[in-house]
Structures are given as structure tokens and as C-alpha cells.
Amino acid sequence: MKIKISPGLLSFLLLFSWNSVIFSLEKETIPTPPDRAFNHAPSIIEVPGQGLLVAWYSGSKEKNKNTAIFFSFKKAGRQKWSSPRVLVDTPSRADGNPVLFFKDNAIYCFYSVLWGTGWSTARIFYVKSPVAPGENDLSWSPPRRISPFYKTGELVRGKPVDSKGESFFLPLYQELFGYSSYLYLIRKGRVAWRSPYLKTSPGNLQPVIIPLRTSWLMFMRSARGGYLWEAISRDQGKTWSTPVKRRDLPQPNSGFDTLRLSSGRIILVFHNNPENTHSLAISISEDEGKSFSLKKVIEEDKKRKFLYPSVIQDARGKIHIVYTVNKKEIRHVVLREKELLGRKGKSIDFR
């Protein structure tokens, strides 16, 4: 007796097998302030030899003057995150969009402060905390501005790119006259130079940079959604190619993140949807970002929005992703690269 299986049923069985056998996630919720309903835009780093640090901004509502930057620490070998603590709280002004960065035994936290009621009034500041071996107490420096005070509408979101000595590159975007992305070279705490603005129509924002073998790849969020923008630099960010639309990477007008793994592969954490944020997915590239294969949906729920992922790989090779659920809850998931690969170490595309 022959049993006929319809193409639709076969696709379902393959998808079910992929979801249930290949992929397993460690998932947990990071504690947030009990008196603050709004929690959003998390950023995560590993502090070498110490553990994981996550920062986000929290308040009664986005852009309200009571929003402040909070952080939570998970010590290496421990199961629980610490209770949330204030990292930065600018008096009578809204703080937002923190970005954590570790360099030269110090933690940096870049963030924006609103001088008015909208993001077009934002100015970028940072605080810094030294890290001593075996100690988990963080002592943050007074806030310091990145650029001149007259610069407004500046925001951060993407991870900095390290460089030699006391230098690193900081991706930024501005919202004062439309949306456009650019790059600062920070040297000894000051701006050494700025790249040209990458202007597009519609605009672009929240750039993320991936160093490739011979160039840099930048992905940017589209101000109207639908896809990601892409640009290439062959001189470490000083100049960039004309941005092009990556219509093979559907993304609504919302945050995303990318990461180059220690294996050389690139992962993209995004929505894989041009219109909504009801799911969060991981794609992987094995050809320097030229193409991505959809690997796994991390979350999917039509009643919830999964927003602003931030992704890192720790010293043991584990991949950590933090993101917001409905701008209220901060979630943390852990996976391993082998869970995104086939038995022979090759990508599998189930589309």
C-alpha cells in the first residue's frame, strides 16, 4: 500500500523536524525595575573572565523624562542575573539607546540624551567603568559628550568596531533632517574624524558594521521598512559605496543586529518580514554576506512584538541574543553555532 504525502504536508513535516530536533534554545527573562513599565533597546557584552552585562533604557514610557539607563550582570558560572541598577539617569531629561563596548579593561556605555521631546534633539554621551580582575563592582565615570554640543539628532545603536591603540569606530545615525548613517573614529575619547553621511531615499538609520576579509559591510535599517540597506567600505570606513537595497533581507522599520562569528560565518538577527515584528529569526551567511539562508525562528507570536535584538559570541563560542518583548520584557536566549548547521558543518536551507 502506497501512502501519498502532499507537498504541503511534506513541507510541514520537514519544518516540524527542523524545529524540534535541530534547534534548542536556552531562554530566560532578565529582571527589570518593578516600578517601570517600559523597558527597551537592550545591549549585551561579555566582560572577559567576569560574565555577561546587559544595559537597556527604562521608564514609564518611551522618551519620558523619567527614562534612565539600567543594567544587570550575570556572573560567570551563576544562574541568575543581578537585580537591575541605574547606570545613568540624566536629571529632567530622557535617556535612551545604550550601547555597551569593552576595550582595554574598561566598559563603555554610549547613549543618547534628549534635550527636547523627540529623537531629533538627542545628543550622544558615554560613561566608562574600569574592570579589575576578580572584581564585579562597576564604578561609572561622569558622563562625557562625544561631539560638540551643537550637534543634535545623533543616536547610536550598532556595536563599535575595535581598532589599534586607543581608537575605535562608532556607527551613528542622525534624525534631524531625515535619516542617514555615518561613522566616527574615536581616539582617546574624542572624535578624530567623521565619515560622509550615507544618504538614501527613503532614509536609513541604525547602521551595523561587519568587518570582512578585505572590506567592511554595513547594513542599515530603512526608515520606511521593507528591507535593509547595504554599503561597502574598502578603506576602514572613510568612504562608502552608494547604498543599495537588499530586498532578499526583508525587515520592517525596526531594529536588527549582525555578528561575524569566530568561524568566519556571519549571522543576521532580524524579522524576516517586511511589515511586522511578530517574529524574530536568525539567518546565516557563508559567503561574506552576499547571501543568507534562513535558519530558525527564535520567537513567533501574533500578539507580541519582538524588538531590537543585540547579539554577541562569548569566549566559549556560545551565541547570546537579548531583545525586547512588547517594550516591557527583556529576554535572553543562548544557542550554539552547530545548532545552525547540518551534520557535515554546512548550512541547511529549509525554505
KAPE-V710885 format. One record per backbone hydrogen bond with DSSP energy under -0.5 kcal/mol. NH is the residue of the N-H (numbers start at 0). CO is the residue of the C=O. If there is no record, write none. Layout:
# KAPE-V710885
nh = (NH | NH)
co = (CO | CO)
This chain:
# KAPE-V710885
nh = (3 | 5 | 9 | 10 | 11 | 12 | 13 | 14 | 15 | 16 | 17 | 18 | 19 | 20 | 21 | 21 | 22 | 25 | 26 | 27 | 29 | 35 | 37 | 38 | 38 | 39 | 42 | 44 | 46 | 46 | 47 | 49 | 50 | 51 | 52 | 53 | 54 | 55 | 56 | 57 | 58 | 63 | 66 | 67 | 68 | 69 | 69 | 70 | 71 | 73 | 74 | 75 | 77 | 81 | 84 | 86 | 87 | 92 | 93 | 94 | 95 | 98 | 100 | 102 | 105 | 106 | 107 | 108 | 109 | 110 | 111 | 112 | 113 | 114 | 114 | 120 | 121 | 122 | 124 | 125 | 126 | 128 | 129 | 130 | 131 | 134 | 139 | 140 | 143 | 145 | 150 | 151 | 152 | 153 | 154 | 156 | 160 | 161 | 162 | 166 | 167 | 168 | 169 | 170 | 171 | 172 | 173 | 174 | 179 | 180 | 181 | 183 | 184 | 185 | 185 | 186 | 186 | 187 | 189 | 190 | 191 | 191 | 192 | 194 | 195 | 197 | 198 | 203 | 204 | 207 | 209 | 211 | 215 | 216 | 217 | 218 | 219 | 220 | 221 | 222 | 224 | 225 | 225 | 227 | 227 | 228 | 229 | 230 | 232 | 237 | 240 | 243 | 245 | 246 | 248 | 251 | 253 | 256 | 258 | 260 | 260 | 263 | 265 | 266 | 267 | 268 | 269 | 269 | 271 | 272 | 279 | 280 | 281 | 282 | 283 | 284 | 289 | 292 | 294 | 295 | 297 | 297 | 298 | 300 | 303 | 305 | 306 | 306 | 309 | 311 | 313 | 316 | 318 | 319 | 319 | 320 | 321 | 322 | 323 | 324 | 325 | 325 | 327 | 328 | 329 | 330 | 330 | 331 | 332 | 333 | 334 | 336 | 338 | 339 | 340 | 341 | 344 | 349 | 349)
co = (1 | 3 | 5 | 6 | 7 | 8 | 9 | 10 | 11 | 12 | 13 | 14 | 15 | 16 | 16 | 17 | 17 | 333 | 24 | 331 | 329 | 32 | 58 | 36 | 326 | 56 | 54 | 52 | 44 | 50 | 45 | 46 | 46 | 73 | 44 | 71 | 42 | 69 | 39 | 67 | 37 | 60 | 63 | 57 | 87 | 55 | 67 | 84 | 53 | 51 | 72 | 49 | 74 | 72 | 70 | 68 | 68 | 89 | 113 | 66 | 111 | 109 | 107 | 105 | 102 | 128 | 100 | 126 | 98 | 124 | 95 | 122 | 93 | 112 | 120 | 117 | 118 | 112 | 110 | 143 | 108 | 106 | 138 | 104 | 129 | 131 | 137 | 127 | 125 | 123 | 147 | 149 | 121 | 121 | 172 | 170 | 168 | 159 | 166 | 163 | 185 | 160 | 183 | 168 | 181 | 154 | 179 | 152 | 173 | 197 | 171 | 169 | 192 | 167 | 183 | 184 | 189 | 165 | 186 | 145 | 184 | 189 | 184 | 182 | 237 | 180 | 196 | 178 | 220 | 218 | 216 | 214 | 232 | 209 | 230 | 207 | 228 | 204 | 226 | 202 | 221 | 250 | 273 | 245 | 248 | 219 | 243 | 217 | 215 | 234 | 231 | 229 | 227 | 244 | 245 | 272 | 251 | 268 | 266 | 258 | 264 | 260 | 284 | 258 | 282 | 256 | 267 | 280 | 249 | 249 | 298 | 269 | 295 | 267 | 292 | 265 | 286 | 283 | 281 | 281 | 279 | 295 | 279 | 277 | 300 | 276 | 304 | 323 | 321 | 319 | 317 | 313 | 334 | 311 | 317 | 332 | 309 | 330 | 306 | 328 | 304 | 323 | 324 | 324 | 29 | 322 | 328 | 27 | 320 | 25 | 318 | 316 | 335 | 336 | 337 | 345 | 341 | 293 | 347)
